[in-house]
Amino acid sequence: MSSSMTLAHLPRRQAVVVFLAFALAYFFSALVRAITATLSPTLTADFQLSAQDLGLLAGGYFLGFSLTQLPLGRWLDRHGPKKVILAFCRWRCWVAWHFRGQRVSRACWPPACSAAWA
């Protein structure tokens, strides 16, 4: 490193917030990856799934994750994170609103909202 280069440091509070955001994202990712193994006895009993079916279910997470990487990176580069996150939130609300009477969308809303629709 040359003497003309200086390193910019984040303020301590901002560095902690960034660290916690990434730690939470990593925890959520690890949780989603491990949930199939944790729930495998219940999934096997309730849905009569074989070991191969459970493997495909767990692999679906990785397939979905990998398929979103390139388009999401391009959207983030082109439009910025605020617009992309807002677009995903709008899309989620639209889907939940239009499918609000069905069981799939009830899982997306807090229990109080689901009870209000019943």
GROMACS elastic network, one bead per residue, 0.5 to 0.9 nm:
[ bonds ]
;  ai    aj funct       b0    kb
    1     4     6  0.84278   500
    1     5     6  0.69660   500
    2     5     6  0.57216   500
    2     6     6  0.87374   500
    3     6     6  0.75180   500
    9    12     6  0.85930   500
    9    15     6  0.86175   500
   10    13     6  0.81221   500
   10    14     6  0.62318   500
   10    15     6  0.56837   500
   11    14     6  0.54038   500
   11    15     6  0.61294   500
   11    16     6  0.87126   500
   12    15     6  0.50655   500
   12    16     6  0.61959   500
   12    17     6  0.87038   500
   13    16     6  0.51864   500
   13    17     6  0.63148   500
   13    18     6  0.87423   500
   14    17     6  0.50692   500
   14    18     6  0.61893   500
   14    19     6  0.85436   500
   15    18     6  0.51499   500
   15    19     6  0.60810   500
   15    20     6  0.85746   500
   16    19     6  0.50339   500
   16    20     6  0.60616   500
   16    21     6  0.85250   500
   17    20     6  0.51676   500
   17    21     6  0.61321   500
   17    22     6  0.87034   500
   18    21     6  0.51440   500
   18    22     6  0.63224   500
   18    23     6  0.85491   500
   19    22     6  0.52856   500
   19    23     6  0.60170   500
   19    24     6  0.85522   500
   20    24     6  0.59579   500
   20    25     6  0.84629   500
   21    24     6  0.52139   500
   21    25     6  0.62343   500
   21    26     6  0.86642   500
   22    25     6  0.50234   500
   22    26     6  0.61008   500
   22    27     6  0.85187   500
   23    26     6  0.50921   500
   23    27     6  0.60784   500
   23    28     6  0.85868   500
   24    27     6  0.50217   500
   24    28     6  0.61262   500
   24    29     6  0.85453   500
   25    28     6  0.51440   500
   25    29     6  0.61476   500
   25    30     6  0.86363   500
   26    29     6  0.50288   500
   26    30     6  0.61148   500
   26    31     6  0.84724   500
   27    30     6  0.51346   500
   27    31     6  0.60385   500
   27    32     6  0.86431   500
   28    32     6  0.61833   500
   28    33     6  0.86050   500
   29    32     6  0.52524   500
   29    33     6  0.62644   500
   29    34     6  0.87025   500
   30    33     6  0.50869   500
   30    34     6  0.61269   500
   30    35     6  0.85049   500
   31    34     6  0.51755   500
   31    35     6  0.58800   500
   32    35     6  0.53148   500
   32    36     6  0.76739   500
   32    61     6  0.78654   500
   33    36     6  0.68788   500
   33    37     6  0.82077   500
   33    58     6  0.70758   500
   33    61     6  0.72342   500
   33    62     6  0.83416   500
   34    37     6  0.54897   500
   34    38     6  0.63055   500
   34    39     6  0.87489   500
   34    58     6  0.85058   500
   35    39     6  0.60060   500
   35    40     6  0.82568   500
   35    58     6  0.85611   500
   36    39     6  0.52296   500
   36    40     6  0.56870   500
   36    43     6  0.82685   500
   36    54     6  0.72893   500
   36    55     6  0.86606   500
   36    57     6  0.75008   500
   36    58     6  0.59726   500
   37    40     6  0.51167   500
   37    41     6  0.83346   500
   37    54     6  0.83465   500
   37    58     6  0.81645   500
   38    41     6  0.77276   500
   38    42     6  0.87227   500
   39    42     6  0.53787   500
   39    43     6  0.59971   500
   39    44     6  0.84569   500
   40    43     6  0.50007   500
   40    44     6  0.58229   500
   40    45     6  0.84169   500
   40    49     6  0.87726   500
   40    51     6  0.88765   500
   40    54     6  0.71450   500
   41    44     6  0.51661   500
   41    45     6  0.61621   500
   41    46     6  0.85662   500
   42    45     6  0.51800   500
   42    46     6  0.59265   500
   42    47     6  0.82208   500
   43    46     6  0.52724   500
   43    47     6  0.56545   500
   43    48     6  0.72312   500
   43    49     6  0.66633   500
   43    54     6  0.81211   500
   44    47     6  0.56498   500
   44    50     6  0.66719   500
   44    51     6  0.82928   500
   44    54     6  0.79451   500
   45    48     6  0.53989   500
   45    49     6  0.73594   500
   46    49     6  0.80703   500
   49    52     6  0.78495   500
   49    53     6  0.55468   500
   49    54     6  0.64538   500
   50    53     6  0.50854   500
   50    54     6  0.63249   500
   50    55     6  0.86458   500
   51    54     6  0.50851   500
   51    55     6  0.61994   500
   51    56     6  0.87022   500
   52    55     6  0.50226   500
   52    56     6  0.62750   500
   52    57     6  0.86267   500
   53    56     6  0.50804   500
   53    57     6  0.61574   500
   53    58     6  0.86675   500
   54    58     6  0.61803   500
   54    59     6  0.84521   500
   55    58     6  0.51386   500
   55    59     6  0.59737   500
   55    60     6  0.85193   500
   56    60     6  0.60549   500
   57    60     6  0.51831   500
   57    61     6  0.73298   500
   58    61     6  0.58067   500
   58    62     6  0.74098   500
   59    62     6  0.52247   500
   59    63     6  0.61925   500
   59    64     6  0.85988   500
   60    64     6  0.59953   500
   60    65     6  0.83451   500
   61    64     6  0.52360   500
   61    65     6  0.59918   500
   61    66     6  0.85364   500
   62    66     6  0.59846   500
   62    67     6  0.84685   500
   63    66     6  0.52095   500
   63    67     6  0.61045   500
   63    68     6  0.87347   500
   64    67     6  0.51947   500
   64    68     6  0.63952   500
   64    69     6  0.89541   500
   65    68     6  0.54936   500
   65    69     6  0.66037   500
   66    69     6  0.54213   500
   66    70     6  0.79444   500
   67    70     6  0.70364   500
   67    71     6  0.78792   500
   68    71     6  0.57273   500
   68    72     6  0.57460   500
   68    73     6  0.82845   500
   69    72     6  0.53375   500
   69    73     6  0.59684   500
   69    74     6  0.85757   500
   70    73     6  0.51729   500
   70    74     6  0.61968   500
   70    75     6  0.86616   500
   71    74     6  0.51184   500
   71    75     6  0.61606   500
   71    76     6  0.85740   500
   72    75     6  0.50521   500
   72    76     6  0.60495   500
   72    77     6  0.85429   500
   72    84     6  0.83910   500
   73    76     6  0.50871   500
   73    77     6  0.61432   500
   73    78     6  0.85337   500
   74    77     6  0.51438   500
   74    78     6  0.60501   500
   74    79     6  0.84284   500
   75    78     6  0.50983   500
   75    79     6  0.56964   500
   75    80     6  0.72080   500
   75    81     6  0.83383   500
   75    84     6  0.68120   500
   76    79     6  0.54664   500
   76    81     6  0.53975   500
   76    82     6  0.86842   500
   76    83     6  0.82946   500
   76    84     6  0.63787   500
   77    80     6  0.57935   500
   77    81     6  0.80735   500
   79    82     6  0.80728   500
   79    83     6  0.61619   500
   79    84     6  0.66870   500
   80    83     6  0.58528   500
   80    84     6  0.64173   500
   80    85     6  0.88161   500
   81    84     6  0.51271   500
   81    85     6  0.59754   500
   81    86     6  0.83848   500
   82    85     6  0.53595   500
   82    86     6  0.60897   500
   82    87     6  0.85551   500
   83    86     6  0.50704   500
   83    87     6  0.60326   500
   83    88     6  0.86680   500
   84    87     6  0.50418   500
   84    88     6  0.62785   500
   84    89     6  0.86580   500
   85    88     6  0.51371   500
   85    89     6  0.62070   500
   85    90     6  0.86172   500
   86    89     6  0.50455   500
   86    90     6  0.61175   500
   86    91     6  0.85340   500
   87    90     6  0.50947   500
   87    91     6  0.60965   500
   87    92     6  0.85802   500
   88    91     6  0.50270   500
   88    92     6  0.60948   500
   88    93     6  0.86010   500
   89    92     6  0.50938   500
   89    93     6  0.61868   500
   89    94     6  0.85519   500
   90    93     6  0.51515   500
   90    94     6  0.60957   500
   90    95     6  0.86382   500
   91    94     6  0.50349   500
   91    95     6  0.61566   500
   91    96     6  0.85358   500
   92    95     6  0.51974   500
   92    96     6  0.60680   500
   92    97     6  0.84567   500
   92   108     6  0.86048   500
   93    96     6  0.51033   500
   93    97     6  0.59344   500
   93    98     6  0.85207   500
   94    97     6  0.51464   500
   94    98     6  0.61202   500
   94    99     6  0.85257   500
   95    98     6  0.52947   500
   95    99     6  0.60500   500
   95   100     6  0.81133   500
   95   105     6  0.75963   500
   96    99     6  0.53076   500
   96   100     6  0.54885   500
   96   104     6  0.85276   500
   96   105     6  0.51023   500
   96   106     6  0.77328   500
   96   108     6  0.68225   500
   96   109     6  0.76090   500
   97   100     6  0.50815   500
   97   101     6  0.86054   500
   97   105     6  0.79052   500
   98   101     6  0.80943   500
   98   105     6  0.86074   500
   99   102     6  0.56336   500
   99   103     6  0.83703   500
   99   104     6  0.75544   500
   99   105     6  0.56744   500
   99   106     6  0.84599   500
  100   103     6  0.78303   500
  100   104     6  0.81578   500
  100   105     6  0.53943   500
  100   106     6  0.64601   500
  100   114     6  0.83349   500
  100   117     6  0.76007   500
  101   104     6  0.86593   500
  101   105     6  0.73790   500
  101   106     6  0.75948   500
  101   117     6  0.73223   500
  101   118     6  0.81704   500
  102   105     6  0.59010   500
  102   106     6  0.67216   500
  103   106     6  0.51820   500
  103   107     6  0.68392   500
  104   107     6  0.57160   500
  104   108     6  0.72956   500
  105   108     6  0.51414   500
  105   109     6  0.69069   500
  105   114     6  0.88102   500
  106   109     6  0.54910   500
  106   110     6  0.79057   500
  106   111     6  0.79596   500
  106   113     6  0.82147   500
  106   114     6  0.55934   500
  106   117     6  0.88824   500
  107   110     6  0.76117   500
  107   111     6  0.82911   500
  107   114     6  0.81722   500
  108   114     6  0.89606   500
  109   112     6  0.80239   500
  109   113     6  0.61025   500
  109   114     6  0.63123   500
  110   113     6  0.55363   500
  110   114     6  0.64955   500
  110   115     6  0.88483   500
  111   115     6  0.60618   500
  111   116     6  0.85739   500
  112   115     6  0.51660   500
  112   116     6  0.63150   500
  112   117     6  0.89569   500
  113   116     6  0.50470   500
  113   117     6  0.65534   500
  113   118     6  0.89740   500
  114   117     6  0.52807   500
  114   118     6  0.65157   500
  115   118     6  0.52227   500
